[in-house]
Amino acid sequence: MTKAELLKRLQNEGIPEESYSLEGGLPNERLCLEWKNNRWYVYYSERGIKTNTKDFLIEEIACQYFYNEIVRMVV
């Protein structure tokens, strides 16, 4: 799935918006997806620190990984 498809899926499934960021950055206590330097990054942001960072070359793989992680965290 693409980033746009991921957003729709998260909204449709009622995943709380305050639990994630699809724009990267360092929001507190959120799972983040970020496109930077021609790579996709998925990481957890807490107190201004990125942890458990995974990087991907392919958007669809990054988005699927993000989805799996956020569902695991929220459910």
PDB file of N, H, CA, C and O in Angstrom:
ATOM      1  N   MET A   1       0.836  -1.185   0.000  1.00  0.00           N
ATOM      2  CA  MET A   1       0.000   0.000   0.000  1.00  0.00           C
ATOM      3  C   MET A   1       0.876   1.242   0.000  1.00  0.00           C
ATOM      4  O   MET A   1       1.999   1.218   0.503  1.00  0.00           O
ATOM      5  N   THR A   2       0.371   2.302  -0.552  1.00  0.00           N
ATOM      6  H   THR A   2      -0.541   2.322  -0.961  1.00  0.00           H
ATOM      7  CA  THR A   2       1.090   3.574  -0.571  1.00  0.00           C
ATOM      8  C   THR A   2       0.816   4.336   0.723  1.00  0.00           C
ATOM      9  O   THR A   2      -0.009   3.918   1.535  1.00  0.00           O
ATOM     10  N   LYS A   3       1.509   5.445   0.906  1.00  0.00           N
ATOM     11  H   LYS A   3       2.179   5.784   0.247  1.00  0.00           H
ATOM     12  CA  LYS A   3       1.290   6.282   2.083  1.00  0.00           C
ATOM     13  C   LYS A   3      -0.151   6.791   2.129  1.00  0.00           C
ATOM     14  O   LYS A   3      -0.766   6.808   3.196  1.00  0.00           O
ATOM     15  N   ALA A   4      -0.692   7.204   0.989  1.00  0.00           N
ATOM     16  H   ALA A   4      -0.193   7.190   0.122  1.00  0.00           H
ATOM     17  CA  ALA A   4      -2.081   7.685   0.932  1.00  0.00           C
ATOM     18  C   ALA A   4      -3.058   6.566   1.294  1.00  0.00           C
ATOM     19  O   ALA A   4      -4.028   6.792   2.017  1.00  0.00           O
ATOM     20  N   GLU A   5      -2.800   5.375   0.795  1.00  0.00           N
ATOM     21  H   GLU A   5      -2.012   5.191   0.208  1.00  0.00           H
ATOM     22  CA  GLU A   5      -3.653   4.226   1.123  1.00  0.00           C
ATOM     23  C   GLU A   5      -3.537   3.858   2.602  1.00  0.00           C
ATOM     24  O   GLU A   5      -4.523   3.486   3.239  1.00  0.00           O
ATOM     25  N   LEU A   6      -2.335   3.965   3.131  1.00  0.00           N
ATOM     26  H   LEU A   6      -1.535   4.267   2.614  1.00  0.00           H
ATOM     27  CA  LEU A   6      -2.112   3.696   4.550  1.00  0.00           C
ATOM     28  C   LEU A   6      -2.937   4.653   5.404  1.00  0.00           C
ATOM     29  O   LEU A   6      -3.592   4.227   6.355  1.00  0.00           O
ATOM     30  N   LEU A   7      -2.910   5.927   5.077  1.00  0.00           N
ATOM     31  H   LEU A   7      -2.378   6.274   4.304  1.00  0.00           H
ATOM     32  CA  LEU A   7      -3.673   6.918   5.836  1.00  0.00           C
ATOM     33  C   LEU A   7      -5.160   6.580   5.831  1.00  0.00           C
ATOM     34  O   LEU A   7      -5.808   6.607   6.878  1.00  0.00           O
ATOM     35  N   LYS A   8      -5.695   6.266   4.672  1.00  0.00           N
ATOM     36  H   LYS A   8      -5.169   6.244   3.822  1.00  0.00           H
ATOM     37  CA  LYS A   8      -7.116   5.908   4.581  1.00  0.00           C
ATOM     38  C   LYS A   8      -7.429   4.683   5.432  1.00  0.00           C
ATOM     39  O   LYS A   8      -8.450   4.637   6.118  1.00  0.00           O
ATOM     40  N   ARG A   9      -6.556   3.706   5.382  1.00  0.00           N
ATOM     41  H   ARG A   9      -5.727   3.743   4.824  1.00  0.00           H
ATOM     42  CA  ARG A   9      -6.781   2.473   6.146  1.00  0.00           C
ATOM     43  C   ARG A   9      -6.757   2.746   7.647  1.00  0.00           C
ATOM     44  O   ARG A   9      -7.591   2.230   8.391  1.00  0.00           O
ATOM     45  N   LEU A  10      -5.804   3.555   8.084  1.00  0.00           N
ATOM     46  H   LEU A  10      -5.126   3.975   7.479  1.00  0.00           H
ATOM     47  CA  LEU A  10      -5.720   3.897   9.503  1.00  0.00           C
ATOM     48  C   LEU A  10      -6.979   4.631   9.959  1.00  0.00           C
ATOM     49  O   LEU A  10      -7.511   4.358  11.035  1.00  0.00           O
ATOM     50  N   GLN A  11      -7.447   5.558   9.139  1.00  0.00           N
ATOM     51  H   GLN A  11      -7.015   5.781   8.265  1.00  0.00           H
ATOM     52  CA  GLN A  11      -8.661   6.310   9.467  1.00  0.00           C
ATOM     53  C   GLN A  11      -9.880   5.396   9.485  1.00  0.00           C
ATOM     54  O   GLN A  11     -10.695   5.467  10.405  1.00  0.00           O
ATOM     55  N   ASN A  12     -10.009   4.545   8.480  1.00  0.00           N
ATOM     56  H   ASN A  12      -9.347   4.488   7.732  1.00  0.00           H
ATOM     57  CA  ASN A  12     -11.156   3.634   8.394  1.00  0.00           C
ATOM     58  C   ASN A  12     -11.213   2.655   9.563  1.00  0.00           C
ATOM     59  O   ASN A  12     -12.293   2.252   9.995  1.00  0.00           O
ATOM     60  N   GLU A  13     -10.048   2.281  10.065  1.00  0.00           N
ATOM     61  H   GLU A  13      -9.171   2.609   9.714  1.00  0.00           H
ATOM     62  CA  GLU A  13      -9.992   1.311  11.155  1.00  0.00           C
ATOM     63  C   GLU A  13     -10.001   1.969  12.529  1.00  0.00           C
ATOM     64  O   GLU A  13      -9.938   1.287  13.552  1.00  0.00           O
ATOM     65  N   GLY A  14     -10.078   3.295  12.546  1.00  0.00           N
ATOM     66  H   GLY A  14     -10.129   3.848  11.714  1.00  0.00           H
ATOM     67  CA  GLY A  14     -10.180   4.010  13.813  1.00  0.00           C
ATOM     68  C   GLY A  14      -8.916   4.033  14.645  1.00  0.00           C
ATOM     69  O   GLY A  14      -8.977   4.149  15.869  1.00  0.00           O
ATOM     70  N   ILE A  15      -7.765   3.922  13.989  1.00  0.00           N
ATOM     71  H   ILE A  15      -7.715   3.828  12.995  1.00  0.00           H
ATOM     72  CA  ILE A  15      -6.496   4.023  14.720  1.00  0.00           C
ATOM     73  C   ILE A  15      -6.343   5.480  15.161  1.00  0.00           C
ATOM     74  O   ILE A  15      -6.390   6.376  14.319  1.00  0.00           O
ATOM     75  N   PRO A  16      -6.161   5.737  16.451  1.00  0.00           N
ATOM     76  CA  PRO A  16      -6.088   7.117  16.939  1.00  0.00           C
ATOM     77  C   PRO A  16      -4.959   7.918  16.276  1.00  0.00           C
ATOM     78  O   PRO A  16      -3.809   7.479  16.242  1.00  0.00           O
ATOM     79  N   GLU A  17      -5.308   9.090  15.754  1.00  0.00           N
ATOM     80  H   GLU A  17      -6.242   9.446  15.781  1.00  0.00           H
ATOM     81  CA  GLU A  17      -4.319   9.930  15.070  1.00  0.00           C
ATOM     82  C   GLU A  17      -3.171  10.335  15.987  1.00  0.00           C
ATOM     83  O   GLU A  17      -2.061  10.583  15.517  1.00  0.00           O
ATOM     84  N   GLU A  18      -3.429  10.402  17.281  1.00  0.00           N
ATOM     85  H   GLU A  18      -4.331  10.201  17.662  1.00  0.00           H
ATOM     86  CA  GLU A  18      -2.380  10.811  18.210  1.00  0.00           C
ATOM     87  C   GLU A  18      -1.361   9.702  18.474  1.00  0.00           C
ATOM     88  O   GLU A  18      -0.424   9.895  19.248  1.00  0.00           O
ATOM     89  N   SER A  19      -1.537   8.546  17.838  1.00  0.00           N
ATOM     90  H   SER A  19      -2.299   8.389  17.209  1.00  0.00           H
ATOM     91  CA  SER A  19      -0.591   7.450  18.037  1.00  0.00           C
ATOM     92  C   SER A  19       0.429   7.330  16.908  1.00  0.00           C
ATOM     93  O   SER A  19       1.327   6.491  16.972  1.00  0.00           O
ATOM     94  N   TYR A  20       0.296   8.165  15.871  1.00  0.00           N
ATOM     95  H   TYR A  20      -0.434   8.846  15.819  1.00  0.00           H
ATOM     96  CA  TYR A  20       1.217   8.057  14.742  1.00  0.00           C
ATOM     97  C   TYR A  20       1.421   9.392  14.029  1.00  0.00           C
ATOM     98  O   TYR A  20       0.650  10.337  14.197  1.00  0.00           O
ATOM     99  N   SER A  21       2.489   9.436  13.227  1.00  0.00           N
ATOM    100  H   SER A  21       3.115   8.669  13.091  1.00  0.00           H
ATOM    101  CA  SER A  21       2.763  10.560  12.330  1.00  0.00           C
ATOM    102  C   SER A  21       3.234   9.986  11.001  1.00  0.00           C
ATOM    103  O   SER A  21       4.167   9.185  10.953  1.00  0.00           O
ATOM    104  N   LEU A  22       2.587  10.401   9.937  1.00  0.00           N
ATOM    105  H   LEU A  22       1.830  11.052   9.975  1.00  0.00           H
ATOM    106  CA  LEU A  22       3.027   9.969   8.604  1.00  0.00           C
ATOM    107  C   LEU A  22       3.910  11.024   7.948  1.00  0.00           C
ATOM    108  O   LEU A  22       4.244  10.920   6.767  1.00  0.00           O
ATOM    109  N   GLU A  23       4.284  12.037   8.718  1.00  0.00           N
ATOM    110  H   GLU A  23       4.013  12.122   9.677  1.00  0.00           H
ATOM    111  CA  GLU A  23       5.135  13.115   8.213  1.00  0.00           C
ATOM    112  C   GLU A  23       6.482  13.155   8.911  1.00  0.00           C
ATOM    113  O   GLU A  23       7.221  14.130   8.777  1.00  0.00           O
ATOM    114  N   GLY A  24       6.806  12.118   9.647  1.00  0.00           N
ATOM    115  H   GLY A  24       6.205  11.326   9.756  1.00  0.00           H
ATOM    116  CA  GLY A  24       8.091  12.066  10.329  1.00  0.00           C
ATOM    117  C   GLY A  24       8.137  13.026  11.501  1.00  0.00           C
ATOM    118  O   GLY A  24       7.137  13.244  12.184  1.00  0.00           O
ATOM    119  N   GLY A  25       9.306  13.593  11.723  1.00  0.00           N
ATOM    120  H   GLY A  25      10.118  13.415  11.167  1.00  0.00           H
ATOM    121  CA  GLY A  25       9.480  14.513  12.838  1.00  0.00           C
ATOM    122  C   GLY A  25       9.744  13.779  14.135  1.00  0.00           C
ATOM    123  O   GLY A  25      10.082  12.595  14.151  1.00  0.00           O
ATOM    124  N   LEU A  26       9.577  14.523  15.232  1.00  0.00           N
ATOM    125  H   LEU A  26       9.302  15.484  15.218  1.00  0.00           H
ATOM    126  CA  LEU A  26       9.828  13.952  16.552  1.00  0.00           C
ATOM    127  C   LEU A  26       8.652  14.193  17.500  1.00  0.00           C
ATOM    128  O   LEU A  26       8.848  14.699  18.605  1.00  0.00           O
ATOM    129  N   PRO A  27       7.451  13.844  17.088  1.00  0.00           N
ATOM    130  CA  PRO A  27       6.315  13.996  17.999  1.00  0.00           C
ATOM    131  C   PRO A  27       6.451  13.005  19.154  1.00  0.00           C
ATOM    132  O   PRO A  27       7.003  11.918  18.983  1.00  0.00           O
ATOM    133  N   ASN A  28       5.953  13.380  20.315  1.00  0.00           N
ATOM    134  H   ASN A  28       5.506  14.263  20.454  1.00  0.00           H
ATOM    135  CA  ASN A  28       6.128  12.525  21.491  1.00  0.00           C
ATOM    136  C   ASN A  28       5.222  11.298  21.452  1.00  0.00           C
ATOM    137  O   ASN A  28       4.021  11.392  21.199  1.00  0.00           O
ATOM    138  N   GLU A  29       5.828  10.162  21.707  1.00  0.00           N
ATOM    139  H   GLU A  29       6.804  10.086  21.913  1.00  0.00           H
ATOM    140  CA  GLU A  29       5.139   8.876  21.828  1.00  0.00           C
ATOM    141  C   GLU A  29       4.266   8.548  20.620  1.00  0.00           C
ATOM    142  O   GLU A  29       3.066   8.307  20.751  1.00  0.00           O
ATOM    143  N   ARG A  30       4.884   8.542  19.453  1.00  0.00           N
ATOM    144  H   ARG A  30       5.859   8.737  19.347  1.00  0.00           H
ATOM    145  CA  ARG A  30       4.176   8.195  18.212  1.00  0.00           C
ATOM    146  C   ARG A  30       5.055   7.330  17.322  1.00  0.00           C
ATOM    147  O   ARG A  30       6.279   7.462  17.300  1.00  0.00           O
ATOM    148  N   LEU A  31       4.398   6.449  16.595  1.00  0.00           N
ATOM    149  H   LEU A  31       3.404   6.342  16.613  1.00  0.00           H
ATOM    150  CA  LEU A  31       5.074   5.701  15.545  1.00  0.00           C
ATOM    151  C   LEU A  31       5.109   6.607  14.323  1.00  0.00           C
ATOM    152  O   LEU A  31       4.098   7.215  13.972  1.00  0.00           O
ATOM    153  N   CYS A  32       6.255   6.702  13.680  1.00  0.00           N
ATOM    154  H   CYS A  32       7.076   6.208  13.965  1.00  0.00           H
ATOM    155  CA  CYS A  32       6.429   7.653  12.584  1.00  0.00           C
ATOM    156  C   CYS A  32       6.861   6.966  11.295  1.00  0.00           C
ATOM    157  O   CYS A  32       7.582   5.968  11.296  1.00  0.00           O
ATOM    158  N   LEU A  33       6.390   7.545  10.199  1.00  0.00           N
ATOM    159  H   LEU A  33       5.805   8.356  10.198  1.00  0.00           H
ATOM    160  CA  LEU A  33       6.814   7.164   8.854  1.00  0.00           C
ATOM    161  C   LEU A  33       7.411   8.411   8.230  1.00  0.00           C
ATOM    162  O   LEU A  33       6.803   9.481   8.267  1.00  0.00           O
ATOM    163  N   GLU A  34       8.598   8.279   7.660  1.00  0.00           N
ATOM    164  H   GLU A  34       9.092   7.410   7.630  1.00  0.00           H
ATOM    165  CA  GLU A  34       9.278   9.449   7.099  1.00  0.00           C
ATOM    166  C   GLU A  34       9.985   9.082   5.796  1.00  0.00           C
ATOM    167  O   GLU A  34      10.618   8.031   5.695  1.00  0.00           O
ATOM    168  N   TRP A  35       9.869   9.962   4.803  1.00  0.00           N
ATOM    169  H   TRP A  35       9.355  10.815   4.885  1.00  0.00           H
ATOM    170  CA  TRP A  35      10.597   9.838   3.540  1.00  0.00           C
ATOM    171  C   TRP A  35      11.749  10.819   3.602  1.00  0.00           C
ATOM    172  O   TRP A  35      11.529  12.026   3.702  1.00  0.00           O
ATOM    173  N   LYS A  36      12.977  10.320   3.543  1.00  0.00           N
ATOM    174  H   LYS A  36      13.156   9.340   3.462  1.00  0.00           H
ATOM    175  CA  LYS A  36      14.149  11.178   3.675  1.00  0.00           C
ATOM    176  C   LYS A  36      15.328  10.528   2.958  1.00  0.00           C
ATOM    177  O   LYS A  36      15.589   9.336   3.121  1.00  0.00           O
ATOM    178  N   ASN A  37      16.029  11.322   2.170  1.00  0.00           N
ATOM    179  H   ASN A  37      15.817  12.290   2.038  1.00  0.00           H
ATOM    180  CA  ASN A  37      17.227  10.841   1.473  1.00  0.00           C
ATOM    181  C   ASN A  37      16.959   9.587   0.644  1.00  0.00           C
ATOM    182  O   ASN A  37      17.752   8.646   0.641  1.00  0.00           O
ATOM    183  N   ASN A  38      15.828   9.592  -0.057  1.00  0.00           N
ATOM    184  H   ASN A  38      15.184  10.356  -0.055  1.00  0.00           H
ATOM    185  CA  ASN A  38      15.442   8.487  -0.940  1.00  0.00           C
ATOM    186  C   ASN A  38      15.229   7.157  -0.226  1.00  0.00           C
ATOM    187  O   ASN A  38      15.412   6.089  -0.810  1.00  0.00           O
ATOM    188  N   ARG A  39      14.844   7.236   1.030  1.00  0.00           N
ATOM    189  H   ARG A  39      14.695   8.104   1.504  1.00  0.00           H
ATOM    190  CA  ARG A  39      14.530   6.033   1.803  1.00  0.00           C
ATOM    191  C   ARG A  39      13.314   6.317   2.670  1.00  0.00           C
ATOM    192  O   ARG A  39      13.035   7.463   3.022  1.00  0.00           O
ATOM    193  N   TRP A  40      12.598   5.254   3.005  1.00  0.00           N
ATOM    194  H   TRP A  40      12.825   4.323   2.718  1.00  0.00           H
ATOM    195  CA  TRP A  40      11.471   5.332   3.933  1.00  0.00           C
ATOM    196  C   TRP A  40      11.950   4.855   5.294  1.00  0.00           C
ATOM    197  O   TRP A  40      12.626   3.831   5.400  1.00  0.00           O
ATOM    198  N   TYR A  41      11.599   5.599   6.328  1.00  0.00           N
ATOM    199  H   TYR A  41      11.050   6.430   6.241  1.00  0.00           H
ATOM    200  CA  TYR A  41      11.976   5.236   7.691  1.00  0.00           C
ATOM    201  C   TYR A  41      10.725   5.059   8.543  1.00  0.00           C
ATOM    202  O   TYR A  41       9.783   5.847   8.464  1.00  0.00           O
ATOM    203  N   VAL A  42      10.736   4.024   9.344  1.00  0.00           N
ATOM    204  H   VAL A  42      11.501   3.384   9.408  1.00  0.00           H
ATOM    205  CA  VAL A  42       9.693   3.801  10.341  1.00  0.00           C
ATOM    206  C   VAL A  42      10.413   3.752  11.681  1.00  0.00           C
ATOM    207  O   VAL A  42      11.382   3.012  11.849  1.00  0.00           O
ATOM    208  N   TYR A  43       9.933   4.545  12.628  1.00  0.00           N
ATOM    209  H   TYR A  43       9.146   5.146  12.492  1.00  0.00           H
ATOM    210  CA  TYR A  43      10.567   4.594  13.939  1.00  0.00           C
ATOM    211  C   TYR A  43       9.563   5.047  14.989  1.00  0.00           C
ATOM    212  O   TYR A  43       8.504   5.586  14.669  1.00  0.00           O
ATOM    213  N   TYR A  44       9.917   4.819  16.237  1.00  0.00           N
ATOM    214  H   TYR A  44      10.778   4.382  16.496  1.00  0.00           H
ATOM    215  CA  TYR A  44       9.110   5.306  17.347  1.00  0.00           C
ATOM    216  C   TYR A  44       9.793   6.546  17.893  1.00  0.00           C
ATOM    217  O   TYR A  44      10.999   6.545  18.139  1.00  0.00           O
ATOM    218  N   SER A  45       9.019   7.598  18.082  1.00  0.00           N
ATOM    219  H   SER A  45       8.039   7.598  17.882  1.00  0.00           H
ATOM    220  CA  SER A  45       9.545   8.853  18.599  1.00  0.00           C
ATOM    221  C   SER A  45       9.045   9.063  20.022  1.00  0.00           C
ATOM    222  O   SER A  45       7.846   9.003  20.297  1.00  0.00           O
ATOM    223  N   GLU A  46       9.987   9.310  20.912  1.00  0.00           N
ATOM    224  H   GLU A  46      10.961   9.359  20.689  1.00  0.00           H
ATOM    225  CA  GLU A  46       9.624   9.556  22.306  1.00  0.00           C
ATOM    226  C   GLU A  46      10.622  10.527  22.912  1.00  0.00           C
ATOM    227  O   GLU A  46      11.829  10.287  22.889  1.00  0.00           O
ATOM    228  N   ARG A  47      10.113  11.622  23.454  1.00  0.00           N
ATOM    229  H   ARG A  47       9.133  11.818  23.472  1.00  0.00           H
ATOM    230  CA  ARG A  47      10.949  12.643  24.092  1.00  0.00           C
ATOM    231  C   ARG A  47      12.052  13.145  23.167  1.00  0.00           C
ATOM    232  O   ARG A  47      13.181  13.372  23.603  1.00  0.00           O
ATOM    233  N   GLY A  48      11.726  13.314  21.903  1.00  0.00           N
ATOM    234  H   GLY A  48      10.809  13.129  21.549  1.00  0.00           H
ATOM    235  CA  GLY A  48      12.677  13.860  20.948  1.00  0.00           C
ATOM    236  C   GLY A  48      13.733  12.885  20.459  1.00  0.00           C
ATOM    237  O   GLY A  48      14.716  13.292  19.839  1.00  0.00           O
ATOM    238  N   ILE A  49      13.539  11.603  20.732  1.00  0.00           N
ATOM    239  H   ILE A  49      12.741  11.272  21.236  1.00  0.00           H
ATOM    240  CA  ILE A  49      14.519  10.593  20.333  1.00  0.00           C
ATOM    241  C   ILE A  49      13.842   9.546  19.449  1.00  0.00           C
ATOM    242  O   ILE A  49      12.749   9.070  19.756  1.00  0.00           O
ATOM    243  N   LYS A  50      14.507   9.196  18.351  1.00  0.00           N
ATOM    244  H   LYS A  50      15.394   9.583  18.101  1.00  0.00           H
ATOM    245  CA  LYS A  50      14.021   8.131  17.469  1.00  0.00           C
ATOM    246  C   LYS A  50      14.566   6.798  17.969  1.00  0.00           C
ATOM    247  O   LYS A  50      15.761   6.662  18.233  1.00  0.00           O
ATOM    248  N   THR A  51      13.671   5.814  18.095  1.00  0.00           N
ATOM    249  H   THR A  51      12.701   5.925  17.880  1.00  0.00           H
ATOM    250  CA  THR A  51      14.110   4.479  18.498  1.00  0.00           C
ATOM    251  C   THR A  51      13.522   3.436  17.557  1.00  0.00           C
ATOM    252  O   THR A  51      12.542   3.688  16.856  1.00  0.00           O
ATOM    253  N   ASN A  52      14.133   2.277  17.559  1.00  0.00           N
ATOM    254  H   ASN A  52      14.929   2.072  18.129  1.00  0.00           H
ATOM    255  CA  ASN A  52      13.673   1.137  16.743  1.00  0.00           C
ATOM    256  C   ASN A  52      13.505   1.510  15.272  1.00  0.00           C
ATOM    257  O   ASN A  52      12.522   1.127  14.638  1.00  0.00           O
ATOM    258  N   THR A  53      14.455   2.248  14.741  1.00  0.00           N
ATOM    259  H   THR A  53      15.254   2.559  15.256  1.00  0.00           H
ATOM    260  CA  THR A  53      14.383   2.712  13.357  1.00  0.00           C
ATOM    261  C   THR A  53      14.628   1.576  12.373  1.00  0.00           C
ATOM    262  O   THR A  53      15.594   0.822  12.490  1.00  0.00           O
ATOM    263  N   LYS A  54      13.734   1.475  11.410  1.00  0.00           N
ATOM    264  H   LYS A  54      12.949   2.086  11.315  1.00  0.00           H
ATOM    265  CA  LYS A  54      13.874   0.538  10.288  1.00  0.00           C
ATOM    266  C   LYS A  54      13.829   1.371   9.013  1.00  0.00           C
ATOM    267  O   LYS A  54      13.063   2.330   8.924  1.00  0.00           O
ATOM    268  N   ASP A  55      14.637   1.011   8.037  1.00  0.00           N
ATOM    269  H   ASP A  55      15.259   0.232   8.110  1.00  0.00           H
ATOM    270  CA  ASP A  55      14.611   1.760   6.780  1.00  0.00           C
ATOM    271  C   ASP A  55      14.292   0.833   5.615  1.00  0.00           C
ATOM    272  O   ASP A  55      14.609  -0.356   5.629  1.00  0.00           O
ATOM    273  N   PHE A  56      13.650   1.422   4.604  1.00  0.00           N
ATOM    274  H   PHE A  56      13.392   2.388   4.593  1.00  0.00           H
ATOM    275  CA  PHE A  56      13.149   0.670   3.462  1.00  0.00           C
ATOM    276  C   PHE A  56      13.388   1.453   2.183  1.00  0.00           C
ATOM    277  O   PHE A  56      13.365   2.683   2.183  1.00  0.00           O
ATOM    278  N   LEU A  57      13.616   0.739   1.105  1.00  0.00           N
ATOM    279  H   LEU A  57      13.635  -0.261   1.105  1.00  0.00           H
ATOM    280  CA  LEU A  57      13.739   1.360  -0.212  1.00  0.00           C
ATOM    281  C   LEU A  57      12.391   1.471  -0.912  1.00  0.00           C
ATOM    282  O   LEU A  57      12.205   2.323  -1.781  1.00  0.00           O
ATOM    283  N   ILE A  58      11.455   0.613  -0.534  1.00  0.00           N
ATOM    284  H   ILE A  58      11.606  -0.079   0.172  1.00  0.00           H
ATOM    285  CA  ILE A  58      10.179   0.514  -1.248  1.00  0.00           C
ATOM    286  C   ILE A  58       9.040   1.003  -0.355  1.00  0.00           C
ATOM    287  O   ILE A  58       8.851   0.513   0.758  1.00  0.00           O
ATOM    288  N   GLU A  59       8.285   1.982  -0.866  1.00  0.00           N
ATOM    289  H   GLU A  59       8.438   2.380  -1.770  1.00  0.00           H
ATOM    290  CA  GLU A  59       7.186   2.589  -0.118  1.00  0.00           C
ATOM    291  C   GLU A  59       6.183   1.560   0.387  1.00  0.00           C
ATOM    292  O   GLU A  59       5.782   1.603   1.550  1.00  0.00           O
ATOM    293  N   GLU A  60       5.779   0.647  -0.467  1.00  0.00           N
ATOM    294  H   GLU A  60       6.105   0.612  -1.412  1.00  0.00           H
ATOM    295  CA  GLU A  60       4.759  -0.328  -0.098  1.00  0.00           C
ATOM    296  C   GLU A  60       5.202  -1.218   1.061  1.00  0.00           C
ATOM    297  O   GLU A  60       4.401  -1.553   1.933  1.00  0.00           O
ATOM    298  N   ILE A  61       6.464  -1.595   1.065  1.00  0.00           N
ATOM    299  H   ILE A  61       7.114  -1.322   0.356  1.00  0.00           H
ATOM    300  CA  ILE A  61       6.981  -2.435   2.147  1.00  0.00           C
ATOM    301  C   ILE A  61       7.048  -1.636   3.445  1.00  0.00           C
ATOM    302  O   ILE A  61       6.701  -2.148   4.509  1.00  0.00           O
ATOM    303  N   ALA A  62       7.490  -0.388   3.361  1.00  0.00           N
ATOM    304  H   ALA A  62       7.772   0.029   2.497  1.00  0.00           H
ATOM    305  CA  ALA A  62       7.544   0.475   4.546  1.00  0.00           C
ATOM    306  C   ALA A  62       6.154   0.694   5.127  1.00  0.00           C
ATOM    307  O   ALA A  62       5.969   0.633   6.343  1.00  0.00           O
ATOM    308  N   CYS A  63       5.186   0.947   4.270  1.00  0.00           N
ATOM    309  H   CYS A  63       5.336   0.996   3.283  1.00  0.00           H
ATOM    310  CA  CYS A  63       3.818   1.201   4.732  1.00  0.00           C
ATOM    311  C   CYS A  63       3.192  -0.043   5.345  1.00  0.00           C
ATOM    312  O   CYS A  63       2.471   0.052   6.339  1.00  0.00           O
ATOM    313  N   GLN A  64       3.457  -1.194   4.771  1.00  0.00           N
ATOM    314  H   GLN A  64       4.042  -1.271   3.964  1.00  0.00           H
ATOM    315  CA  GLN A  64       2.926  -2.434   5.346  1.00  0.00           C
ATOM    316  C   GLN A  64       3.558  -2.701   6.706  1.00  0.00           C
ATOM    317  O   GLN A  64       2.871  -3.106   7.644  1.00  0.00           O
ATOM    318  N   TYR A  65       4.857  -2.477   6.814  1.00  0.00           N
ATOM    319  H   TYR A  65       5.415  -2.149   6.052  1.00  0.00           H
ATOM    320  CA  TYR A  65       5.537  -2.648   8.096  1.00  0.00           C
ATOM    321  C   TYR A  65       4.958  -1.684   9.132  1.00  0.00           C
ATOM    322  O   TYR A  65       4.681  -2.073  10.266  1.00  0.00           O
ATOM    323  N   PHE A  66       4.777  -0.421   8.730  1.00  0.00           N
ATOM    324  H   PHE A  66       5.002  -0.105   7.808  1.00  0.00           H
ATOM    325  CA  PHE A  66       4.198   0.582   9.619  1.00  0.00           C
ATOM    326  C   PHE A  66       2.821   0.132  10.101  1.00  0.00           C
ATOM    327  O   PHE A  66       2.525   0.183  11.295  1.00  0.00           O
ATOM    328  N   TYR A  67       1.990  -0.306   9.167  1.00  0.00           N
ATOM    329  H   TYR A  67       2.231  -0.347   8.198  1.00  0.00           H
ATOM    330  CA  TYR A  67       0.638  -0.749   9.513  1.00  0.00           C
ATOM    331  C   TYR A  67       0.682  -1.901  10.521  1.00  0.00           C
ATOM    332  O   TYR A  67      -0.033  -1.876  11.523  1.00  0.00           O
ATOM    333  N   ASN A  68       1.500  -2.887  10.264  1.00  0.00           N
ATOM    334  H   ASN A  68       2.081  -2.907   9.450  1.00  0.00           H
ATOM    335  CA  ASN A  68       1.613  -4.032  11.173  1.00  0.00           C
ATOM    336  C   ASN A  68       2.040  -3.589  12.572  1.00  0.00           C
ATOM    337  O   ASN A  68       1.520  -4.085  13.572  1.00  0.00           O
ATOM    338  N   GLU A  69       2.987  -2.655  12.638  1.00  0.00           N
ATOM    339  H   GLU A  69       3.410  -2.251  11.827  1.00  0.00           H
ATOM    340  CA  GLU A  69       3.485  -2.175  13.929  1.00  0.00           C
ATOM    341  C   GLU A  69       2.435  -1.367  14.680  1.00  0.00           C
ATOM    342  O   GLU A  69       2.261  -1.554  15.884  1.00  0.00           O
ATOM    343  N   ILE A  70       1.738  -0.477  13.992  1.00  0.00           N
ATOM    344  H   ILE A  70       1.879  -0.325  13.014  1.00  0.00           H
ATOM    345  CA  ILE A  70       0.752   0.366  14.673  1.00  0.00           C
ATOM    346  C   ILE A  70      -0.410  -0.477  15.175  1.00  0.00           C
ATOM    347  O   ILE A  70      -0.936  -0.221  16.259  1.00  0.00           O
ATOM    348  N   VAL A  71      -0.815  -1.470  14.409  1.00  0.00           N
ATOM    349  H   VAL A  71      -0.387  -1.678  13.529  1.00  0.00           H
ATOM    350  CA  VAL A  71      -1.894  -2.356  14.860  1.00  0.00           C
ATOM    351  C   VAL A  71      -1.445  -3.132  16.096  1.00  0.00           C
ATOM    352  O   VAL A  71      -2.212  -3.290  17.046  1.00  0.00           O
ATOM    353  N   ARG A  72      -0.224  -3.607  16.081  1.00  0.00           N
ATOM    354  H   ARG A  72       0.399  -3.479  15.310  1.00  0.00           H
ATOM    355  CA  ARG A  72       0.317  -4.339  17.232  1.00  0.00           C
ATOM    356  C   ARG A  72       0.368  -3.442  18.476  1.00  0.00           C
ATOM    357  O   ARG A  72       0.100  -3.900  19.586  1.00  0.00           O
ATOM    358  N   MET A  73       0.708  -2.176  18.285  1.00  0.00           N
ATOM    359  H   MET A  73       0.925  -1.804  17.382  1.00  0.00           H
ATOM    360  CA  MET A  73       0.819  -1.242  19.404  1.00  0.00           C
ATOM    361  C   MET A  73      -0.538  -0.840  19.975  1.00  0.00           C
ATOM    362  O   MET A  73      -0.700  -0.725  21.190  1.00  0.00           O
ATOM    363  N   VAL A  74      -1.496  -0.629  19.103  1.00  0.00           N
ATOM    364  H   VAL A  74      -1.364  -0.722  18.116  1.00  0.00           H
ATOM    365  CA  VAL A  74      -2.778  -0.047  19.512  1.00  0.00           C
ATOM    366  C   VAL A  74      -3.778  -1.095  19.977  1.00  0.00           C
ATOM    367  O   VAL A  74      -4.576  -0.849  20.882  1.00  0.00           O
ATOM    368  N   VAL A  75      -3.730  -2.258  19.355  1.00  0.00           N
ATOM    369  H   VAL A  75      -3.082  -2.457  18.620  1.00  0.00           H
ATOM    370  CA  VAL A  75      -4.745  -3.281  19.670  1.00  0.00           C
ATOM    371  C   VAL A  75      -4.399  -4.044  20.920  1.00  0.00           C
ATOM    372  O   VAL A  75      -5.144  -4.937  21.325  1.00  0.00           O
TER     373      VAL A  75
END
